Structure formats: structure tokens, C-alpha cells
Amino acid sequence: MQRRKSSFKGGIHPPYHKERTKNVPADVGKEPNIVTIPMSLHIGAPCKPIVKRGDYVYLGQKIGEAQGFVSAPIHSSVSGTVKSVGEMPHPNGDNVMSVVIESDGQNTVDPSIKPYDSYTSYAPEEIINIIREAGIVGLGGATFPTHVKLSVPSDKKVDCVILNGAECEPYLTADDHLMQMRPEKVVTGLKIAMRAVGVNKGYIGIEDNKPEAIEKIEVAIDGDSSIELVSLATKYPQGAEKQLITAVTGREVPSGGLPADAGVVAMNVGTAAQIATTFETGMPLFKRFLTCTGDAVKNPRTLEVKIGVKLQDVIDQCGGFVEAPGKVIMGGPMMGVSQFSTDVSVMKGTSGILCLTKASAYIPEPSACIRCGRCVAACPIHLEPLYLASFAEHNQFDKCDDYHILDCIECGSCAFSCPAKRMLVSSIRMGKRQVQAERKKKAVKKNA
């Protein structure tokens, strides 16, 4: 097994807090009585609901039709009756079209669902279409439709697929538990992805703070020379796509480029496991592993739960709150999204529910930048966050563009390192939106 103790320049070592759930066995979440399934569960165009109030739906039945290439169908996570179709609160803060289903408790599978033949009997295009119809998206949190990733443009020369098992985000252990419980599915999913892309080399990168997962995956590989397990140094954001590619292959994704520009397709281990599950059972993506944790939760643990269950229902399965939380985050503390309510749904990309007490969630008032350069040293993309944030705050968006603000992956390493506690990521995120808007305006004028 290849060992890597250095991975990429920059990054940080935050308190990981994984001990809260790492050694607690993962479990299956309780069956929900009601699920609320948003039609926006992925990056790209939202789905169009194809069911109406009063309809009976099966487990795994398609209820949302994709509306474009960068989109993915959505399926019911229970069998039961559609109670309503309309706008409901979404974890992104908006109200979005959603389908509310009351479960009958039977989990009656859609009769049209059947296991597939061996993946080796399908052409790459057929594999990609099966993955699309199963609604599979990136389960690491980004939710980019997987069929789009696997549809490599003809002008790109890809020679390998990399699975991301780093799970570098503090607190989260969902991928760690998945790799320990279903290593054979992770490996099989990688092989299917390799066939879809047409390559003969695959890698699985896992941080070396997950020795049990490394051991299980190594056994599942079973000496297959086409797959290499890479044990990576534990560092944040080791699991960021560009940093993972550099750590595993030594290549760099060019500024403004995509993994395919470095000859790579990268995806999460959970995504690979779902691909294998779909081929073995015919079932689409309707559930996922997530970690419910934090010092405001009584019994933190990892659960496999259905898409559409409320965050509060998951929290209650973990014993509820020990005190009123100061902050609830969907995802981890570095790149997760703070929630205004726990009455929103688990999404396809919900890797964690982090519940922090008011003491843990406290953020001190920021002070003036002292030009110490710690944010520059920490940035894994080699940007200058202090300048990017300052330009954005002063509406100097041309300079933001000149300093490659769109290359920022919003990992939060800069803000974590800042002794002045400046809200660097928030300012940079605002700057990115403005730069993107300006680019769109210029493109419209150019094509007018």
C-alpha cells in the first residue's frame, strides 16, 4: 500500500472531534411517518414533480423528473400517499417545490425495479444512463450529478478515477463507517465508474486517521492491481477535490479548470457504494449515511437515514438536545451551512447534522487585519484571502477577478487561521457571486 505523509501545500489541523462517533456503531434510522422531499436535491436544474396530491407512490418510484443535463431524477424514499405538492422550507433558506408523502410503513418497492445484470455486460453509455436514472449525485456534500462527471468530454484525456475517502471535515464519520461496513460496495462502485469512463486505473484515498477503514478497503480490493489504496496524511482540506488529486497523483488542476483537465474523474466513496447498490438491487438513491453529532446532542452517532426525513427527527433519534443549541449546521463546521430551523429535510448531500452549544458556537468580534499572512500560508489553493476579502468588501470586483477569486473552494482554512477572527469566507463568497454576475453580463452583451 502506498503511503503519503505529505499531500499538498497549505491546509490546517483543526480539532477533529471525531471521537464522539468514531467508535459508536452506525445504525439504521427509524422509519419516518412523513417525508418532505424537495425537488432541489442537487447542483443544477431542479426537478419537476410528476406526482400529485392523493397519488399512491412506491418506494423507489420516480417523483421528480430531471429538467436538463445537469440535473438528476428524484425518487420516493417510502411507499405511501402524497399529501401535498408545493413550496416548503429548504435547507438553503428558500422555499422550494417539494413533495410530502405520508408513509404506509410497508416500504413496498416499485414493481418496475429489478436488479441489473453484471456491470461488465453494459457499455459505458448504458452504465452512465443507469446512474442518471437512479438519481445518483455526489454524496460528499457537493451533490453534482454523477452521470455528468462520468460523461467526460471527447477533448479531455482521463486515465484514472479517484474515490475520496478522506472525510477531512471535523466531527463527521459517515464515510468512515460506510467504508468499514460496506467496503466491497465501495470497490465495486469504483470498478463500475472505471468502466463507464473507460480507464484501467482507480485510486481510493483515505486519511491515515481511519486505520479500520483502510484495512477493510484493502481486504475488499483483494490484490486487484488496477486499484491502488493511498493512505493520506490527515490534514484539512485533504478531501477537497483539487487537493485530493494532487495528493494522489501529483497533478494539479489548472486555474478555472476541472478534474478532467488533470486527467482525473473524482467522486466520493458513498457515491461509489450507491452505484454498486443500484446495479445489485436496481434501487435508486433514496437514503444515505450521515453523522448527527456535536456537544448539544445527547447521543451522537452515525445513522443511515432516508432522504426527506426532518433534521429534528434524526436529532431525536440521537437523544435530542442536552441544551438549547447555539447553532445547527448541515454538514461540518468548516463547509457546512447553518440552519434557521430543524424542520427541514435531510438532502442527498447531507453528510452531517452538527449541533453546537452556545459556548461552542460563540464567535468573537473580528478586529482589523494585521497582515500576518497566516491566511495565505493556510490557503490550499495558494490564494491571498486577506486581499480577496478586502477587495470584495470595498466593491473592487475587477481586482477580485484579477486575484482569481473564483478558484476559492470556500474551505474556511483562512478564517480558521486568522488571529483577527475576520469573516474572510463570507466576504470572499460575496465577491465570487458578484464576479460571476459580472461575467454573465459581459457574456450576454458579447452575444447580443
C-alpha positions as CSV (number, residue, x, y, z in Angstrom):
1,M,0.0,0.0,0.0
2,Q,1.3,3.4,-1.0
3,R,2.0,5.8,2.0
4,R,1.7,9.5,1.7
5,K,2.7,11.7,4.7
6,S,2.7,14.9,2.8
7,S,-0.1,15.8,0.5
8,F,-0.4,19.5,-0.6
9,K,0.9,22.8,0.4
10,G,-1.2,24.7,2.9
11,G,-4.1,23.4,4.9
12,I,-4.7,23.3,8.6
13,H,-5.1,20.9,11.5
14,P,-8.4,21.8,13.3
15,P,-9.7,19.9,16.3
16,Y,-11.3,16.9,14.7
17,H,-13.7,15.8,17.4
18,K,-14.4,12.5,15.6
19,E,-14.1,10.5,18.8
20,R,-17.7,11.4,19.6
21,T,-19.0,9.0,17.0
22,K,-16.0,7.1,15.5
23,N,-16.3,4.1,17.9
24,V,-20.1,4.2,18.2
25,P,-21.5,1.6,15.8
26,A,-23.5,3.0,13.0
27,D,-27.2,2.2,13.0
28,V,-30.3,2.4,10.7
29,G,-32.6,5.4,11.3
30,K,-36.2,4.9,12.4
31,E,-38.8,4.7,9.6
32,P,-40.3,8.1,9.1
33,N,-44.0,8.6,9.2
34,I,-43.8,11.5,6.8
35,V,-41.0,12.6,4.4
36,T,-40.8,16.0,2.7
37,I,-38.7,15.6,-0.5
38,P,-37.5,18.9,-2.1
39,M,-37.2,19.0,-5.9
40,S,-33.9,20.7,-5.4
41,L,-31.6,17.9,-4.1
42,H,-28.6,18.5,-6.3
43,I,-26.5,21.1,-8.1
44,G,-28.2,22.1,-11.4
45,A,-31.8,22.4,-12.6
46,P,-34.5,21.5,-10.0
47,C,-36.7,18.6,-10.9
48,K,-40.3,18.9,-12.0
49,P,-42.7,16.9,-9.7
50,I,-44.6,14.2,-11.6
51,V,-47.0,13.2,-8.8
52,K,-50.0,15.0,-7.3
53,R,-51.8,15.1,-4.1
54,G,-53.6,11.8,-3.4
55,D,-51.4,9.6,-5.5
56,Y,-50.0,6.4,-4.1
57,V,-46.3,6.0,-4.6
58,Y,-43.9,3.1,-4.2
59,L,-40.5,3.1,-2.5
60,G,-38.0,4.0,-5.3
61,Q,-40.7,5.4,-7.6
62,K,-39.6,8.4,-9.6
63,I,-41.4,11.5,-8.3
64,G,-39.3,14.3,-9.8
65,E,-38.2,14.4,-13.4
66,A,-34.8,15.9,-14.3
67,Q,-35.0,19.2,-16.2
68,G,-31.7,19.3,-18.0
69,F,-28.4,17.5,-18.4
70,V,-27.0,18.9,-15.2
71,S,-29.9,17.5,-13.1
72,A,-30.9,14.2,-11.7
73,P,-34.2,12.4,-11.1
74,I,-35.7,12.2,-7.6
75,H,-37.3,9.1,-6.1
76,S,-39.6,8.4,-3.2
77,S,-37.9,7.1,0.0
78,V,-41.1,5.5,1.3
79,S,-44.3,3.9,0.0
80,G,-47.5,5.8,0.8
81,T,-49.7,8.6,-0.2
82,V,-48.8,12.0,-1.5
83,K,-50.2,14.6,1.0
84,S,-49.2,17.7,-0.8
85,V,-47.1,19.2,-3.6
86,G,-45.9,22.7,-3.1
87,E,-43.3,25.1,-1.8
88,M,-41.7,24.1,1.5
89,P,-38.7,25.4,3.6
90,H,-35.4,24.2,2.2
91,P,-32.0,24.0,3.9
92,N,-30.7,26.7,1.7
93,G,-33.1,29.2,3.2
94,D,-35.5,29.4,0.3
95,N,-39.0,27.9,-0.1
96,V,-38.8,25.3,-2.9
97,M,-41.2,22.9,-4.7
98,S,-41.4,19.8,-2.5
99,V,-43.4,16.5,-2.4
100,V,-44.8,15.5,1.0
101,I,-45.5,11.8,1.4
102,E,-47.2,10.0,4.3
103,S,-45.6,6.6,4.7
104,D,-47.8,3.5,5.0
105,G,-45.0,1.7,6.8
106,Q,-44.8,-1.0,4.2
107,N,-41.9,0.1,2.1
108,T,-43.5,-1.5,-0.9
109,V,-40.9,-1.4,-3.7
110,D,-41.8,0.0,-7.2
111,P,-42.7,-3.2,-9.2
112,S,-40.6,-1.9,-12.1
113,I,-37.4,-2.0,-10.1
114,K,-35.2,-5.1,-10.8
115,P,-31.5,-5.8,-10.3
116,Y,-29.2,-5.2,-13.2
117,D,-27.0,-7.8,-14.9
118,S,-23.3,-7.7,-14.2
119,Y,-21.9,-4.3,-15.0
120,T,-19.4,-5.9,-17.3
121,S,-22.3,-6.6,-19.7
122,Y,-23.1,-3.0,-20.2
123,A,-21.5,-0.4,-22.5
124,P,-20.2,2.8,-20.9
125,E,-23.1,4.8,-22.2
126,E,-25.6,2.3,-20.7
127,I,-23.8,2.5,-17.3
128,I,-24.0,6.3,-17.3
129,N,-27.7,6.2,-18.2
130,I,-28.4,3.7,-15.4
131,I,-26.6,6.0,-12.9
132,R,-28.5,9.0,-14.2
133,E,-31.9,7.3,-13.9
134,A,-31.1,6.2,-10.3
135,G,-30.7,9.9,-9.4
136,I,-27.1,9.4,-8.1
137,V,-25.2,12.6,-7.2
138,G,-22.1,13.4,-5.3
139,L,-22.7,12.2,-1.7
140,G,-19.7,14.1,-0.2
141,G,-21.9,17.2,0.0
142,A,-21.5,18.8,-3.4
143,T,-24.3,16.9,-5.0
144,F,-23.0,17.2,-8.5
145,P,-24.9,14.8,-10.8
146,T,-22.7,11.7,-11.2
147,H,-23.7,11.0,-14.7
148,V,-22.3,14.4,-15.7
149,K,-19.0,13.7,-14.1
150,L,-18.7,10.4,-15.9
151,S,-19.6,11.9,-19.2
152,V,-16.1,13.0,-20.0
153,P,-15.8,15.4,-23.0
154,S,-14.1,13.9,-26.0
155,D,-11.4,16.5,-25.9
156,K,-10.3,15.5,-22.4
157,K,-7.9,12.6,-21.8
158,V,-8.8,11.0,-18.5
159,D,-6.8,8.0,-17.3
160,C,-8.0,7.3,-13.8
161,V,-10.9,7.5,-11.3
162,I,-10.2,8.6,-7.7
163,L,-12.5,7.8,-4.8
164,N,-12.5,10.3,-2.0
165,G,-12.5,8.6,1.4
166,A,-10.6,11.4,3.2
167,E,-13.6,12.8,5.2
168,C,-11.4,15.6,6.5
169,E,-14.3,17.7,7.8
170,P,-14.2,17.7,11.6
171,Y,-16.9,15.8,13.6
172,L,-18.0,13.7,10.6
173,T,-17.6,9.9,10.5
174,A,-20.3,8.8,8.0
175,D,-17.8,7.8,5.2
176,D,-15.5,6.1,7.8
177,H,-18.4,3.9,8.9
178,L,-19.6,3.3,5.4
179,M,-16.1,2.1,4.3
180,Q,-15.9,-0.2,7.3
181,M,-19.4,-1.7,6.8
182,R,-19.6,-1.9,3.0
183,P,-16.1,-1.9,1.7
184,E,-16.9,-4.3,-1.1
185,K,-19.6,-1.9,-2.4
186,V,-17.1,0.9,-2.4
187,V,-14.6,-1.1,-4.5
188,T,-17.3,-2.5,-6.9
189,G,-18.7,1.0,-7.4
190,L,-15.2,2.2,-8.3
191,K,-14.8,-0.6,-10.9
192,I,-18.2,0.4,-12.4
193,A,-17.1,4.0,-12.6
194,M,-13.8,3.0,-14.2
195,R,-15.7,1.0,-16.9
196,A,-18.1,4.0,-17.5
197,V,-15.1,6.3,-18.1
198,G,-13.1,3.7,-20.0
199,V,-10.0,3.7,-17.8
200,N,-7.9,0.9,-16.2
201,K,-6.7,2.6,-13.1
202,G,-8.5,3.6,-9.9
203,Y,-7.4,5.0,-6.6
204,I,-9.0,5.2,-3.2
205,G,-7.6,7.9,-1.0
206,I,-8.2,7.6,2.8
207,E,-6.7,9.7,5.6
208,D,-4.5,7.7,7.9
209,N,-6.7,8.6,11.0
210,K,-9.0,5.9,9.6
211,P,-7.0,2.7,10.0
212,E,-10.0,0.4,10.3
213,A,-11.4,1.7,7.0
214,I,-8.1,1.4,5.3
215,E,-7.8,-2.3,6.4
216,K,-11.3,-3.1,5.3
217,I,-10.9,-1.5,1.9
218,E,-7.5,-3.2,1.4
219,V,-9.2,-6.6,2.0
220,A,-12.0,-5.7,-0.4
221,I,-9.5,-4.8,-3.2
222,D,-8.1,-8.3,-2.8
223,G,-4.9,-7.7,-4.7
224,D,-6.6,-6.2,-7.8
225,S,-3.7,-4.4,-9.4
226,S,-6.0,-1.9,-11.2
227,I,-6.9,-0.3,-7.9
228,E,-4.5,1.4,-5.6
229,L,-5.2,2.3,-2.0
230,V,-3.5,5.5,-1.0
231,S,-3.1,6.3,2.7
232,L,-3.0,10.1,3.0
233,A,-1.7,12.4,5.8
234,T,-4.5,13.7,8.0
235,K,-4.9,17.4,7.1
236,Y,-7.8,19.7,6.2
237,P,-9.0,20.1,3.4
238,Q,-7.4,16.8,2.2
239,G,-10.8,15.7,0.8
240,A,-11.2,18.8,-1.4
241,E,-11.2,17.6,-5.0
242,K,-8.2,19.5,-6.2
243,Q,-6.1,18.8,-3.1
244,L,-7.0,15.1,-3.3
245,I,-5.9,14.9,-6.9
246,T,-2.6,16.5,-6.1
247,A,-2.1,14.2,-3.1
248,V,-2.8,11.0,-5.0
249,T,-1.4,11.7,-8.5
250,G,0.9,14.7,-8.1
251,R,-1.0,16.6,-10.7
252,E,-2.6,20.0,-10.4
253,V,-6.0,21.1,-11.7
254,P,-5.3,24.3,-13.6
255,S,-6.9,27.6,-12.5
256,G,-10.5,27.6,-13.7
257,G,-10.2,24.0,-14.7
258,L,-11.9,20.8,-13.8
259,P,-10.5,17.4,-12.7
260,A,-10.8,16.2,-16.2
261,D,-8.2,18.8,-17.2
262,A,-5.8,16.9,-14.9
263,G,-6.8,13.6,-16.4
264,V,-9.0,12.5,-13.5
265,V,-12.6,11.8,-12.5
266,A,-13.1,12.1,-8.7
267,M,-16.0,11.1,-6.6
268,N,-17.0,10.3,-3.0
269,V,-16.8,6.7,-1.6
270,G,-20.5,7.0,-0.7
271,T,-21.3,7.7,-4.3
272,A,-19.4,4.7,-5.5
273,A,-21.2,2.5,-2.9
274,Q,-24.5,3.7,-4.2
275,I,-23.6,2.9,-7.8
276,A,-22.8,-0.6,-6.7
277,T,-26.1,-0.9,-4.7
278,T,-28.1,0.3,-7.7
279,F,-26.6,-2.3,-10.0
280,E,-27.0,-5.1,-7.4
281,T,-30.6,-4.2,-6.4
282,G,-32.0,-1.8,-9.1
283,M,-32.8,0.7,-6.3
284,P,-32.2,4.4,-6.9
285,L,-30.7,6.8,-4.4
286,F,-33.2,7.2,-1.6
287,K,-31.1,7.0,1.6
288,R,-27.6,7.9,2.9
289,F,-25.3,7.7,5.9
290,L,-24.9,10.9,8.0
291,T,-23.4,11.8,11.3
292,C,-25.5,13.6,13.9
293,T,-23.1,15.0,16.4
294,G,-21.9,17.9,18.5
295,D,-21.9,18.8,22.2
296,A,-25.5,19.8,22.1
297,V,-26.6,16.3,21.1
298,K,-27.1,13.7,23.9
299,N,-26.0,10.6,22.0
300,P,-24.0,11.4,18.9
301,R,-23.8,8.7,16.3
302,T,-23.9,7.8,12.6
303,L,-27.2,6.7,11.1
304,E,-28.4,5.6,7.7
305,V,-31.5,7.6,7.1
306,K,-34.0,8.2,4.3
307,I,-34.0,11.3,2.1
308,G,-36.7,13.7,3.2
309,V,-36.7,12.9,6.9
310,K,-36.6,16.0,9.1
311,L,-33.4,17.0,10.8
312,Q,-35.3,17.2,14.1
313,D,-36.4,13.6,13.8
314,V,-32.8,12.5,13.3
315,I,-31.7,14.6,16.3
316,D,-34.5,13.0,18.4
317,Q,-33.2,9.5,17.5
318,C,-29.9,10.6,19.0
319,G,-31.4,11.5,22.3
320,G,-32.4,15.1,21.5
321,F,-30.6,18.2,22.7
322,V,-28.9,18.3,26.0
323,E,-29.5,22.1,26.0
324,A,-30.8,24.7,23.5
325,P,-28.3,24.7,20.6
326,G,-26.4,27.8,19.8
327,K,-26.1,26.6,16.2
328,V,-27.2,23.7,14.0
329,I,-25.2,23.1,10.9
330,M,-26.0,20.8,7.9
331,G,-22.6,19.3,7.2
332,G,-19.4,20.0,9.1
333,P,-18.2,23.1,10.9
334,M,-15.8,24.2,8.1
335,M,-18.0,24.0,5.0
336,G,-21.5,23.2,6.3
337,V,-24.5,25.5,6.1
338,S,-26.1,27.0,9.3
339,Q,-29.8,26.1,9.6
340,F,-32.5,28.5,10.6
341,S,-34.7,25.6,11.7
342,T,-34.5,21.8,12.3
343,D,-37.8,21.4,10.5
344,V,-36.1,21.0,7.1
345,S,-35.2,17.8,5.3
346,V,-32.2,15.6,5.0
347,M,-30.9,16.0,1.5
348,K,-28.9,13.8,-0.8
349,G,-25.8,15.7,0.2
350,T,-26.4,15.9,4.0
351,S,-23.3,14.3,5.4
352,G,-23.9,15.5,8.9
353,I,-26.1,17.4,11.3
354,L,-23.8,19.3,13.7
355,C,-25.4,20.7,16.8
356,L,-23.3,23.0,18.9
357,T,-24.0,24.6,22.3
358,K,-23.9,28.4,22.6
359,A,-20.5,28.2,24.2
360,S,-19.1,26.1,21.3
361,A,-20.8,28.2,18.6
362,Y,-19.5,31.5,20.0
363,I,-17.6,33.6,17.5
364,P,-15.6,36.6,18.8
365,E,-15.9,40.0,17.2
366,P,-13.5,40.4,14.4
367,S,-10.7,43.0,14.5
368,A,-8.6,44.7,11.9
369,C,-6.3,42.6,9.7
370,I,-2.7,42.7,11.0
371,R,-1.2,41.4,7.7
372,C,0.3,38.4,9.4
373,G,-0.1,36.2,6.3
374,R,-1.4,33.2,8.2
375,C,-4.4,33.0,5.8
376,V,-2.0,32.9,2.8
377,A,0.0,30.1,4.4
378,A,-3.1,28.1,5.1
379,C,-4.8,28.5,1.7
380,P,-4.6,25.2,-0.2
381,I,-5.3,27.0,-3.5
382,H,-2.4,29.4,-3.0
383,L,-4.6,32.5,-3.0
384,E,-4.3,35.6,-0.9
385,P,-7.5,35.6,1.2
386,L,-6.8,38.9,3.0
387,Y,-6.7,40.8,-0.3
388,L,-9.7,38.9,-1.8
389,A,-11.9,39.7,1.2
390,S,-10.8,43.3,1.3
391,F,-11.4,43.8,-2.4
392,A,-14.9,42.3,-2.0
393,E,-15.7,44.4,1.0
394,H,-14.8,47.6,-1.0
395,N,-16.7,46.5,-4.1
396,Q,-13.5,46.2,-6.1
397,F,-14.7,43.2,-8.1
398,D,-12.4,43.6,-11.0
399,K,-9.5,43.1,-8.6
400,C,-11.3,40.1,-7.1
401,D,-11.3,38.6,-10.6
402,D,-7.7,39.5,-11.2
403,Y,-6.7,37.7,-8.0
404,H,-8.5,34.5,-9.1
405,I,-11.3,34.7,-6.5
406,L,-13.3,32.0,-8.4
407,D,-10.6,29.5,-7.6
408,C,-11.5,29.7,-3.9
409,I,-13.1,26.5,-2.7
410,E,-14.5,28.2,0.5
411,C,-12.9,25.6,2.7
412,G,-12.5,28.1,5.6
413,S,-8.9,27.4,6.3
414,C,-8.2,31.2,6.1
415,A,-10.8,32.2,8.6
416,F,-9.8,29.4,11.0
417,S,-6.2,30.6,10.9
418,C,-7.0,34.3,11.2
419,P,-5.9,35.7,14.7
420,A,-8.2,38.7,14.0
421,K,-11.2,36.4,13.5
422,R,-12.2,38.1,10.3
423,M,-15.1,36.6,8.4
424,L,-13.0,36.0,5.3
425,V,-15.0,33.3,3.7
426,S,-18.3,35.3,3.9
427,S,-16.6,38.3,2.2
428,I,-15.0,36.1,-0.5
429,R,-18.2,34.2,-1.1
430,M,-20.0,37.6,-1.7
431,G,-17.2,38.6,-4.0
432,K,-17.4,35.4,-6.0
433,R,-21.1,35.9,-6.6
434,Q,-20.5,39.4,-7.9
435,V,-17.7,38.3,-10.2
436,Q,-19.9,35.6,-11.6
437,A,-22.7,38.0,-12.2
438,E,-20.4,40.5,-14.0
439,R,-19.1,37.7,-16.2
440,K,-22.6,36.7,-17.2
441,K,-23.5,40.3,-18.0
442,K,-20.4,40.6,-20.2
443,A,-21.2,37.3,-22.0
444,V,-24.8,38.5,-22.7
445,K,-23.6,41.8,-24.1
446,K,-21.0,39.9,-26.2
447,N,-23.6,37.6,-27.7
448,A,-26.3,40.3,-28.2
